[in-house]
Amino acid sequence: MTRFWKSFFLFGFWLFGWKVKGEKPKLKKYVIIVAPHTSNWDFIVGLAAKHIFELDAHFLGKDSLFKLPLLGWFMRGINGHPVIRDSHHNVVDQVAEMFESNDRFVMALAPEGTRSFRPEWRTGFYHIAVKASVPIVMVGLDFAKKCVELREPFYPTGNIVPDIEAMKSYYRTIPGKYPEKGVV
C-alpha cells in the first residue's frame, strides 16, 4: 500500500509541477519542523511529501479535528495525535514519552502552530527534541518554486535563542503560499 501512495503523490506532484529536494535521514528518531505554515494547502503538500519521502511521521493536531467521526478516523489513520493545548496538559512530556517508548519515532510539527502570521514560534518542538535527545529536521514548503525541501538534521545545543534564530534564518528564504504570513 505504501508504494501505491508514493506513486499516487509523485504523480500529483508531477501533475501540479511540484518537486522534492533532499533525502530521508538515516536516523531512527527525530523531530521534523515544517514551515512556513500559511495555508491549509500546507497539510496536503506535507502529506504528499510524507509519502514521497516514505516518512513514518506522526503529527499533532487540534483535538477538535479528532472528535468528528470520519475526520478523526482519517487523522488517526495517517498518524495524527490529538492535542489539548492548555496549561494542564504537558504536551512536551507526552511527546518525549512517545520517543522514549518507541525504538523508531518521528514527530512532525509546525513551529508557528497556526496558519496566521506569528512572529514568535511556539518552542515546544525544540523542548521535545532536547528532552528526547533527538535532532530536528527542517522541511521547507516553497510555494514559489513548488518544492518541498528536506534538510540535513540540526542538532540542538540547548541554547534556544541562537538555535531558533539559525532555523529561522533558513525559513526566511522560503516563501509560503501566503508569503506575508511567513517567517520573520
N, C-alpha and C positions, 0 to 999 in steps of 0.2 A: 504494500500500500504506500509506503514511503516513496518508492520510485515513481509511482503514479503522481503523487502530489508534487514532487520535484519537477517532473516533466510538465505537469499542468501549469505550475507557476513560472517555469522557464519559458513556456510558450506565451503566457500572459505578458511577461517582461519583454520578450521579443516583439510581440504584437504592439505593445504600447511604447516601445523604444527605450525601455529601462535596461540597465546592466548592473552587474555586481563587480566589486573590486575587493581583493583581499582573500584571505583563507581562514577557514575554521581553525581556531587554536588547538594545538595538540595537548590540551590540558584536561584534567578530569573535572575541575571545579573553577568557576569564575563568575563574576557579575558582569553583565552586559548593560551598558547605558546607551540609549537610543535618543538622538536629538538631531536637529531641533524638532520639538513636538508642537506643531502649529495647526494641525488639521486632523479630522477623522480619517483622512486618507493615510495617515502615518501608520495606523493599525493594519490596514490592508497591505500596504507596501512592506511593512515589517513582517507580517505573517507570511507573505510570499518569500521574502528573503530568508526567513527562518527555515523554510522547506528547501530552498535552493542551496543554502549553506549546510543543510542537514543538521541543524542545531536542535538538540532536545532541550530547548529553553522553556523555562517556566516564567510566568509573569504575574504581577499583582494587578487587580482591578477593583474598582469601587464595588462594595458588597451589593449595592442595589442592582447591578447588572446580573448578578448571580441569583437573584430572587425570582426573576422571570423564568418560568419553567423551561421553555425551549432554548432561550438565550443562555440560561445558567448551565444547562446540559452541554451546549456548544462550547461555552467558555472553559468549562472543566475539561472537556474533551481535547482542547488544544493547550492544556497545561496551565490554565488560569487558576489563580487562588484569590478568593475574595478577601478584601481587607477593610477593616473598620478603622478609619483614620481619626482616632481621638486619643486623648492623653491616657486613657485607661487600658489601651492595648499597645504593648511594646512590639511593634512590627519588626524592628531591628533584631530583637532577640528571637522572635518567631522564625524569621528567615535564616538567621545564623544557625538555629537548631536544624533547619532543613538541610543546610550544608553539612552539619555535623553528623546527621543520621543517614546520609547517603554517600556512597563511595564515588558517585558521579552526580554532579548537580550544577545547573546553570540557571541563573535568575536574570531576566531582562527587565529593566526599569527605565522610565523616562525621568531624568533628573529634574526637569521642570515641574513634573507632577500634574500638569494641566496643559490644555491647548492654548490657553490665554497667555499673553505676554507676562513673563515673570522674570524680572532682572536677577533675583536671587534664586539659586537652585535649592530644592529640598536635599538635605545631605544624608538621608537615610541610606542610600546606595553606598555611600562612602563608608559609613559606620558599619554596614553589613560586611563589606569587603575586609575592613580592618579586623572586625570581630571574628570573622570566619577564616582570616589569613589567606585570602584569595585575591588574585589580580582583577583589574577592571578592564574590560574590552570595550572600546568605544566604537559605536556604529553610527555613521552619519547618513542621514536621509537627504540627499542633494536633489531637490526638485528641479533646479535649473539645468543640471547635467543629466537628470534622470538616472542617478547612480546611487546604489547603496554600498557604502564602503565599510568594511570590517577591518579595524586597525589591529596592530600588534598589542599584546597585553601591556597594561600600565600597572606597575606595582606601587600601591600607595605607601607613602613613607610614614604616615601617621601625623604628618604636619598638614592639616586640612587646607589651610588658606592657599599656600603655593601649589598644592596638588590640584585643587579645584581650578585655580587660575590656569594651570598647564592644560587641563582638559578643556576648559572654556576657550582657550586660545585656538585649539583645533576647531571647535564647533562654530566659532565666529566666522570661519571661512566657508561654512556650509549653509546655503540658502534653503530654508524650508518652503513648504507650499505657500505660506504667507511670510515672506522674509521680515516684514516689520515686527513680527512676533518672535523673531529668532533670538539667539543667544547674544547677550551684551557683556 
